Amino acid sequence: MDKNTAIINDIDGNIYHTISIGTQVWMVENLKTTRYNDGTEIPLIVDTAEAWYKLNSPGYCWYDDQETNNGATGALYNWHAVNTGKLSPKGWHVPTEKDWSLLAEFLGGETVAGGKMKVTGTVSWSGPNTGATNSSGFTALYSSFRGQSGFIPSSNGTLLFWSSTAYDDVDAWAWYLRSDSEALGSNHGGKYHGFSVRCLKD
């Protein structure tokens, strides 16, 4: 796992570092662009939880609807924004289900891969932050997500990343890390959810 010297900019000018993990090159930070790679603005949704839940079109938000929460943990996007194919900087993409599986396989399998991706300690993650070493350099900082009833509190201890792979008309695949586990898991969730996004080089 080698940290690359490449610095990537999104269309907003945000800076992302990169890391080589196996045959893949990942961004080290979560995406926080407010525009697609063609310059079109992504709708910012600061409405009620019900409005977010009923949204069937692209949208993003900041945690707790506060733009000051636009730092290392990035923005939260619904899957409709992911599905445009224009969320990542050009030359990058939101990982597919297969891309995530390849990452897990390289890191020793889903049961242990998560610990190698999480930052250590209990500043970002709540305790016990099981198995965290960040030996891969993926540098996963804890970030909340937006669900049907609103923002999920940090005590939940679950970080979710979208994949670009749909499960069916309603759900899409996401991958998750937990404070109480060293696993990297996957599950499908409603496309309305606001999850974090990590980009992968084409």
Backbone as CSV, one residue per row, in Angstrom:
resi,resn,N_x,N_y,N_z,CA_x,CA_y,CA_z,C_x,C_y,C_z
1,MET,0.838,-1.174,0.000,0.000,0.000,0.000,0.885,1.239,0.000
2,ASP,0.893,1.942,-1.105,1.791,3.077,-1.267,0.999,4.357,-1.467
3,LYS,1.310,5.358,-0.647,0.697,6.665,-0.826,1.296,7.292,-2.076
4,ASN,0.438,7.727,-2.968,0.896,8.318,-4.205,1.144,9.809,-4.022
5,THR,1.963,10.359,-4.913,2.212,11.793,-4.869,1.121,12.552,-5.608
6,ALA,0.279,11.833,-6.355,-0.752,12.490,-7.151,-1.756,13.206,-6.255
7,ILE,-2.075,14.409,-6.630,-3.107,15.195,-5.962,-4.228,15.400,-6.974
8,ILE,-5.432,15.044,-6.588,-6.579,15.137,-7.474,-7.454,16.302,-7.032
9,ASN,-7.945,17.058,-8.000,-8.881,18.140,-7.710,-10.238,17.815,-8.313
10,ASP,-11.310,18.090,-7.563,-12.623,17.986,-8.179,-12.964,19.326,-8.830
11,ILE,-14.126,19.417,-9.407,-14.481,20.611,-10.175,-14.654,21.842,-9.288
12,ASP,-14.863,21.617,-7.982,-14.945,22.726,-7.024,-13.576,23.184,-6.534
13,GLY,-12.517,22.444,-6.911,-11.177,22.781,-6.456,-10.763,22.099,-5.172
14,ASN,-11.621,21.227,-4.633,-11.243,20.457,-3.446,-10.103,19.509,-3.780
15,ILE,-9.204,19.301,-2.836,-8.003,18.494,-3.044,-8.170,17.129,-2.389
16,TYR,-7.761,16.085,-3.124,-7.803,14.715,-2.612,-6.449,14.052,-2.851
17,HIS,-5.946,13.364,-1.838,-4.754,12.546,-1.997,-5.177,11.164,-2.489
18,THR,-4.215,10.388,-2.942,-4.527,9.060,-3.462,-3.654,8.002,-2.803
19,ILE,-4.120,6.769,-2.867,-3.404,5.638,-2.280,-3.550,4.427,-3.192
20,SER,-2.456,3.727,-3.438,-2.499,2.471,-4.192,-2.704,1.321,-3.222
21,ILE,-3.756,0.556,-3.447,-4.046,-0.626,-2.639,-4.241,-1.783,-3.603
22,GLY,-3.274,-2.657,-3.665,-3.312,-3.711,-4.668,-3.199,-3.099,-6.051
23,THR,-4.112,-3.471,-6.934,-4.115,-2.936,-8.299,-4.987,-1.691,-8.425
24,GLN,-5.558,-1.253,-7.327,-6.487,-0.130,-7.358,-5.848,1.146,-6.813
25,VAL,-6.340,2.276,-7.291,-5.928,3.575,-6.759,-7.177,4.284,-6.240
26,TRP,-7.193,4.545,-4.930,-8.336,5.153,-4.258,-8.019,6.569,-3.827
27,MET,-9.042,7.390,-3.719,-8.886,8.657,-3.015,-8.803,8.380,-1.520
28,VAL,-8.024,9.186,-0.819,-7.853,9.014,0.621,-8.944,9.763,1.396
29,GLU,-9.572,10.736,0.764,-10.629,11.507,1.420,-11.982,11.218,0.782
30,ASN,-13.035,11.449,1.554,-14.392,11.320,1.034,-14.710,12.484,0.102
31,LEU,-15.540,12.202,-0.868,-15.918,13.219,-1.847,-16.741,14.332,-1.185
32,LYS,-16.525,15.564,-1.633,-17.324,16.678,-1.108,-17.655,17.713,-2.179
33,THR,-17.693,17.286,-3.418,-18.044,18.201,-4.493,-19.513,18.610,-4.413
34,THR,-19.790,19.825,-4.835,-21.168,20.312,-4.907,-21.650,20.397,-6.351
35,ARG,-20.768,19.999,-7.283,-21.120,20.026,-8.705,-20.685,18.726,-9.373
36,TYR,-21.424,18.345,-10.405,-21.008,17.220,-11.231,-19.776,17.616,-12.036
37,ASN,-19.133,16.618,-12.645,-17.896,16.917,-13.369,-18.120,17.694,-14.667
38,ASP,-19.388,17.935,-15.026,-19.676,18.796,-16.175,-20.027,20.220,-15.754
39,GLY,-19.918,20.495,-14.447,-20.168,21.834,-13.938,-21.575,22.076,-13.427
40,THR,-22.479,21.145,-13.670,-23.858,21.290,-13.206,-23.920,21.164,-11.685
41,GLU,-24.677,22.025,-11.045,-24.804,21.961,-9.593,-25.659,20.773,-9.167
42,ILE,-25.224,20.110,-8.100,-26.005,19.040,-7.493,-26.988,19.693,-6.524
43,PRO,-28.257,19.328,-6.562,-29.211,19.954,-5.643,-28.833,19.718,-4.178
44,LEU,-28.737,20.805,-3.412,-28.483,20.728,-1.978,-29.826,20.619,-1.269
45,ILE,-30.013,19.541,-0.527,-31.286,19.281,0.141,-31.136,19.587,1.630
46,VAL,-31.784,20.637,2.077,-31.734,21.013,3.495,-33.139,20.987,4.082
47,ASP,-33.993,20.212,3.461,-35.393,20.133,3.856,-35.574,19.101,4.961
48,THR,-36.795,18.782,5.246,-37.114,17.834,6.307,-36.668,16.427,5.951
49,ALA,-36.590,15.576,6.962,-36.248,14.174,6.736,-37.232,13.529,5.779
50,GLU,-38.495,13.901,5.867,-39.512,13.325,4.991,-39.257,13.695,3.537
51,ALA,-38.865,14.948,3.299,-38.584,15.390,1.938,-37.395,14.633,1.359
52,TRP,-36.361,14.434,2.181,-35.191,13.672,1.729,-35.582,12.234,1.414
53,TYR,-36.376,11.632,2.262,-36.798,10.245,2.101,-37.607,10.052,0.823
54,LYS,-38.408,11.028,0.466,-39.287,10.905,-0.699,-38.604,11.322,-1.997
55,LEU,-37.381,11.819,-1.899,-36.681,12.322,-3.079,-36.311,11.173,-4.016
56,ASN,-36.696,11.293,-5.273,-36.352,10.295,-6.286,-35.430,10.871,-7.347
57,SER,-34.735,11.925,-6.995,-33.804,12.582,-7.903,-32.529,12.908,-7.129
58,PRO,-31.451,13.277,-7.825,-30.171,13.497,-7.144,-30.223,14.589,-6.084
59,GLY,-29.438,14.374,-5.024,-29.317,15.371,-3.976,-28.133,15.079,-3.077
60,TYR,-27.685,16.101,-2.365,-26.616,15.917,-1.377,-26.912,16.807,-0.187
61,CYS,-26.204,16.572,0.898,-26.324,17.418,2.084,-25.021,17.337,2.865
62,TRP,-24.893,18.225,3.828,-23.818,18.163,4.812,-24.402,17.607,6.094
63,TYR,-23.582,16.955,6.885,-24.089,16.398,8.137,-24.763,17.486,8.969
64,ASP,-25.925,17.158,9.482,-26.710,18.067,10.325,-27.145,19.321,9.570
65,ASP,-27.081,19.248,8.227,-27.444,20.378,7.367,-26.605,21.615,7.647
66,GLN,-25.368,21.406,8.100,-24.455,22.512,8.393,-23.267,22.469,7.432
67,GLU,-23.122,23.509,6.614,-22.037,23.524,5.640,-20.668,23.528,6.308
68,THR,-20.609,23.925,7.577,-19.340,23.874,8.296,-18.867,22.432,8.482
69,ASN,-19.756,21.475,8.289,-19.382,20.059,8.374,-18.919,19.539,7.015
70,ASN,-18.123,20.323,6.319,-17.680,19.946,4.977,-16.200,19.593,4.945
71,GLY,-15.664,19.205,6.095,-14.238,18.917,6.197,-13.871,17.529,5.737
72,ALA,-13.099,16.834,6.545,-12.515,15.552,6.146,-13.553,14.469,5.887
73,THR,-14.734,14.588,6.481,-15.727,13.526,6.300,-16.552,13.700,5.035
74,GLY,-16.454,14.842,4.381,-17.094,15.023,3.092,-18.593,15.227,3.161
75,ALA,-19.219,15.174,1.991,-20.665,15.348,1.869,-21.358,13.991,1.890
76,LEU,-22.677,14.040,2.038,-23.510,12.842,1.970,-24.379,12.952,0.721
77,TYR,-24.358,11.907,-0.101,-25.079,11.906,-1.375,-26.109,10.790,-1.397
78,ASN,-27.242,11.031,-2.050,-28.135,9.902,-2.288,-27.658,9.143,-3.524
79,TRP,-28.219,7.954,-3.723,-27.722,7.109,-4.813,-28.098,7.663,-6.177
80,HIS,-29.148,8.468,-6.220,-29.542,9.056,-7.502,-28.439,9.973,-8.029
81,ALA,-27.724,10.639,-7.127,-26.577,11.454,-7.541,-25.445,10.566,-8.049
82,VAL,-25.217,9.457,-7.354,-24.198,8.492,-7.790,-24.515,7.983,-9.188
83,ASN,-25.785,7.691,-9.428,-26.207,7.034,-10.664,-26.117,7.926,-11.892
84,THR,-25.878,9.215,-11.702,-25.696,10.089,-12.865,-24.424,9.748,-13.628
85,GLY,-23.456,9.115,-12.946,-22.173,8.820,-13.569,-21.270,10.034,-13.682
86,LYS,-21.682,11.155,-13.096,-20.919,12.399,-13.214,-20.477,12.945,-11.866
87,LEU,-20.597,12.132,-10.818,-20.278,12.616,-9.475,-18.773,12.718,-9.246
88,SER,-18.020,11.762,-9.751,-16.566,11.729,-9.552,-15.859,12.646,-10.543
89,PRO,-14.660,13.112,-10.192,-13.858,13.828,-11.184,-13.617,12.947,-12.407
90,LYS,-13.418,13.555,-13.542,-13.179,12.788,-14.765,-11.924,11.939,-14.597
91,GLY,-12.015,10.684,-15.040,-10.935,9.730,-14.849,-11.085,8.905,-13.590
92,TRP,-12.158,9.166,-12.845,-12.464,8.459,-11.607,-13.918,8.021,-11.640
93,HIS,-14.276,7.116,-10.741,-15.665,6.664,-10.691,-16.032,6.225,-9.284
94,VAL,-17.320,6.176,-9.011,-17.803,5.589,-7.762,-17.668,4.079,-7.901
95,PRO,-17.030,3.398,-6.952,-16.734,1.973,-7.102,-17.991,1.119,-7.286
96,THR,-17.864,0.121,-8.119,-18.921,-0.868,-8.274,-18.868,-1.859,-7.115
97,GLU,-19.861,-2.708,-7.046,-19.852,-3.773,-6.048,-18.613,-4.655,-6.217
98,LYS,-18.235,-4.926,-7.459,-17.042,-5.744,-7.720,-15.773,-5.030,-7.261
99,ASP,-15.693,-3.722,-7.479,-14.523,-2.954,-7.033,-14.329,-3.077,-5.525
100,TRP,-15.419,-2.922,-4.773,-15.338,-3.056,-3.314,-14.926,-4.469,-2.917
101,SER,-15.455,-5.456,-3.615,-15.102,-6.851,-3.309,-13.621,-7.113,-3.532
102,LEU,-13.063,-6.526,-4.598,-11.634,-6.685,-4.874,-10.794,-6.054,-3.768
103,LEU,-11.226,-4.908,-3.267,-10.518,-4.269,-2.158,-10.534,-5.173,-0.934
104,ALA,-11.703,-5.691,-0.600,-11.823,-6.575,0.561,-10.941,-7.809,0.408
105,GLU,-10.933,-8.373,-0.785,-10.127,-9.576,-1.029,-8.643,-9.286,-0.839
106,PHE,-8.171,-8.147,-1.370,-6.753,-7.816,-1.245,-6.356,-7.605,0.209
107,LEU,-7.278,-7.111,1.011,-6.986,-6.825,2.420,-7.256,-8.015,3.332
108,GLY,-7.402,-9.188,2.755,-7.508,-10.398,3.561,-8.900,-10.945,3.747
109,GLY,-9.869,-10.351,3.061,-11.241,-10.828,3.165,-12.109,-9.887,3.985
110,GLU,-13.401,-10.004,3.789,-14.338,-9.078,4.420,-14.288,-9.103,5.945
111,THR,-13.928,-10.228,6.530,-13.972,-10.335,7.995,-12.904,-9.496,8.689
112,VAL,-11.831,-9.142,7.983,-10.731,-8.386,8.610,-10.370,-7.104,7.871
113,ALA,-10.910,-6.898,6.672,-10.492,-5.761,5.843,-10.802,-4.418,6.485
114,GLY,-11.908,-4.334,7.214,-12.323,-3.057,7.780,-11.331,-2.459,8.748
115,GLY,-10.739,-3.294,9.585,-9.753,-2.798,10.536,-8.559,-2.172,9.847
116,LYS,-8.204,-2.698,8.688,-7.066,-2.183,7.934,-7.392,-0.877,7.212
117,MET,-8.665,-0.496,7.241,-9.114,0.713,6.556,-9.431,1.857,7.507
118,LYS,-9.706,1.556,8.777,-10.132,2.579,9.738,-8.935,3.265,10.390
119,VAL,-9.061,4.578,10.613,-8.035,5.272,11.390,-8.072,4.757,12.823
120,THR,-6.942,4.819,13.485,-6.842,4.281,14.841,-7.390,5.269,15.872
121,GLY,-7.560,4.766,17.089,-7.972,5.616,18.199,-9.473,5.831,18.249
122,THR,-9.882,6.678,19.194,-11.307,6.930,19.400,-11.633,8.419,19.341
123,VAL,-10.865,9.149,18.546,-11.182,10.553,18.303,-12.221,10.661,17.192
124,SER,-11.952,9.998,16.060,-12.912,9.977,14.961,-13.991,8.926,15.208
125,TRP,-13.560,7.708,15.509,-14.470,6.599,15.783,-14.780,6.522,17.275
126,SER,-15.998,6.122,17.595,-16.318,5.831,18.991,-15.666,4.507,19.371
127,GLY,-15.474,4.282,20.669,-14.895,3.024,21.112,-15.836,1.866,20.848
128,PRO,-15.298,0.654,20.682,-13.891,0.295,20.897,-13.005,0.416,19.657
129,ASN,-13.590,0.767,18.498,-12.846,0.837,17.236,-12.036,-0.439,17.014
130,THR,-12.733,-1.527,17.012,-12.145,-2.867,16.959,-11.245,-3.072,15.745
131,GLY,-10.030,-3.536,15.994,-9.120,-3.962,14.936,-8.537,-2.862,14.089
132,ALA,-8.739,-1.601,14.455,-8.300,-0.498,13.599,-6.783,-0.363,13.569
133,THR,-6.208,-0.421,12.363,-4.776,-0.201,12.158,-4.497,0.792,11.032
134,ASN,-5.433,0.948,10.116,-5.256,1.753,8.905,-4.009,1.338,8.128
135,SER,-3.662,0.077,8.197,-2.456,-0.392,7.511,-2.561,-0.278,5.994
136,SER,-3.754,-0.180,5.469,-3.939,-0.032,4.021,-3.719,1.399,3.560
137,GLY,-3.821,2.353,4.484,-3.756,3.759,4.123,-5.069,4.324,3.611
138,PHE,-6.139,3.541,3.665,-7.448,3.995,3.191,-7.954,5.177,4.014
139,THR,-7.598,5.194,5.290,-7.844,6.331,6.189,-9.331,6.668,6.320
140,ALA,-10.111,5.682,6.720,-11.544,5.895,6.907,-11.808,6.596,8.231
141,LEU,-12.258,7.839,8.146,-12.713,8.587,9.308,-14.206,8.341,9.479
142,TYR,-14.656,8.329,10.723,-16.084,8.108,10.925,-16.897,9.274,10.360
143,SER,-17.988,8.945,9.702,-18.948,9.938,9.251,-20.344,9.385,9.458
144,SER,-21.237,10.222,9.894,-22.629,9.821,10.038,-23.262,9.653,8.656
145,PHE,-24.516,9.272,8.633,-25.247,9.169,7.373,-26.667,9.666,7.580
146,ARG,-27.375,9.844,6.478,-28.751,10.334,6.549,-29.704,9.207,6.191
147,GLY,-30.609,8.919,7.101,-31.569,7.843,6.901,-32.985,8.361,6.779
148,GLN,-33.925,7.454,6.884,-35.331,7.797,6.704,-35.816,8.812,7.734
149,SER,-35.285,8.730,8.948,-35.750,9.605,10.020,-34.826,10.794,10.266
150,GLY,-33.812,10.963,9.426,-32.892,12.082,9.583,-31.462,11.619,9.741
151,PHE,-30.638,12.439,10.360,-29.225,12.123,10.536,-29.044,11.133,11.681
152,ILE,-28.205,10.147,11.451,-27.959,9.108,12.443,-26.842,9.578,13.372
153,PRO,-27.019,9.528,14.686,-26.005,10.045,15.618,-24.711,9.240,15.572
154,SER,-23.623,9.881,15.965,-22.304,9.243,15.910,-22.215,8.012,16.792
155,SER,-23.067,7.942,17.813,-23.042,6.777,18.701,-23.413,5.493,17.978
156,ASN,-24.025,5.629,16.792,-24.365,4.452,15.995,-23.115,3.699,15.562
157,GLY,-22.038,4.442,15.262,-20.751,3.824,14.952,-20.657,3.117,13.621
158,THR,-21.522,3.451,12.665,-21.495,2.809,11.354,-21.236,3.842,10.269
159,LEU,-20.242,3.583,9.438,-19.893,4.423,8.296,-20.279,3.676,7.030
160,LEU,-21.016,4.329,6.152,-21.490,3.678,4.928,-21.002,4.410,3.692
161,PHE,-20.540,3.627,2.712,-20.112,4.137,1.415,-21.006,3.548,0.325
162,TRP,-21.428,4.386,-0.599,-22.180,3.879,-1.739,-21.291,3.085,-2.696
163,SER,-21.882,2.101,-3.345,-21.348,1.556,-4.584,-22.225,2.097,-5.709
164,SER,-21.785,1.932,-6.931,-22.587,2.395,-8.069,-23.517,1.308,-8.583
165,THR,-23.586,0.196,-7.874,-24.353,-0.964,-8.328,-25.737,-0.994,-7.687
166,ALA,-26.758,-0.999,-8.515,-28.128,-1.098,-8.015,-28.421,-2.524,-7.565
167,TYR,-29.264,-2.646,-6.568,-29.759,-3.953,-6.124,-31.077,-4.262,-6.817
168,ASP,-31.972,-3.298,-6.838,-33.238,-3.410,-7.562,-33.737,-1.990,-7.813
169,ASP,-35.018,-1.831,-8.087,-35.549,-0.505,-8.395,-35.539,0.431,-7.190
170,VAL,-35.475,-0.136,-5.997,-35.596,0.657,-4.773,-34.273,0.803,-4.033
171,ASP,-33.472,-0.253,-4.007,-32.239,-0.302,-3.219,-30.995,-0.320,-4.097
172,ALA,-29.867,0.035,-3.491,-28.549,-0.084,-4.123,-27.575,-0.634,-3.092
173,TRP,-26.458,-1.174,-3.577,-25.470,-1.772,-2.682,-24.605,-0.701,-2.024
174,ALA,-24.338,-0.908,-0.760,-23.435,-0.044,0.001,-22.505,-0.923,0.821
175,TRP,-21.350,-0.367,1.190,-20.367,-1.078,2.013,-20.159,-0.299,3.293
176,TYR,-19.934,-1.008,4.384,-19.906,-0.329,5.676,-18.765,-0.802,6.566
177,LEU,-18.356,0.111,7.448,-17.394,-0.146,8.513,-18.079,0.177,9.829
178,ARG,-17.697,-0.539,10.886,-18.305,-0.318,12.195,-17.231,-0.145,13.267
179,SER,-17.574,0.616,14.298,-16.628,0.829,15.388,-16.404,-0.439,16.202
180,ASP,-17.378,-1.342,16.211,-17.282,-2.551,17.030,-16.897,-3.789,16.228
181,SER,-16.305,-3.581,15.040,-15.956,-4.717,14.188,-14.753,-4.371,13.321
182,GLU,-13.975,-5.385,12.954,-12.878,-5.182,12.011,-13.264,-5.617,10.606
183,ALA,-14.543,-5.892,10.396,-15.014,-6.352,9.094,-15.325,-5.179,8.164
184,LEU,-15.295,-5.474,6.874,-15.845,-4.604,5.840,-17.057,-5.331,5.293
185,GLY,-18.235,-4.810,5.552,-19.461,-5.509,5.187,-20.192,-4.829,4.050
186,SER,-21.169,-5.525,3.497,-22.000,-4.959,2.439,-23.457,-5.301,2.690
187,ASN,-24.307,-4.420,2.224,-25.745,-4.632,2.321,-26.406,-3.690,1.328
188,HIS,-27.661,-3.918,1.059,-28.378,-3.006,0.174,-29.291,-2.117,0.999
189,GLY,-29.416,-0.877,0.568,-30.245,0.085,1.282,-30.975,0.978,0.311
190,GLY,-32.002,1.656,0.802,-32.794,2.536,-0.039,-31.955,3.605,-0.720
191,LYS,-32.261,3.862,-1.969,-31.482,4.820,-2.749,-31.596,6.247,-2.223
192,TYR,-32.564,6.484,-1.344,-32.748,7.811,-0.758,-31.702,8.123,0.308
193,HIS,-31.025,7.116,0.848,-30.071,7.344,1.932,-28.968,8.329,1.518
194,GLY,-28.494,9.087,2.483,-27.329,9.935,2.272,-26.101,9.259,2.843
195,PHE,-25.276,8.700,1.972,-24.067,7.987,2.380,-22.834,8.724,1.866
196,SER,-21.685,8.369,2.420,-20.409,8.904,1.952,-20.025,8.267,0.622
197,VAL,-19.111,8.925,-0.087,-18.623,8.424,-1.378,-17.107,8.505,-1.405
198,ARG,-16.471,7.400,-1.762,-15.034,7.362,-2.072,-14.894,7.052,-3.552
199,CYS,-13.961,7.703,-4.208,-13.783,7.514,-5.642,-12.575,6.631,-5.937
200,LEU,-12.668,5.922,-7.049,-11.650,4.979,-7.503,-11.199,5.385,-8.902
201,LYS,-9.912,5.288,-9.150,-9.385,5.663,-10.465,-9.830,4.664,-11.519
202,ASP,-10.181,5.191,-12.709,-10.607,4.329,-13.822,-9.490,3.386,-14.243
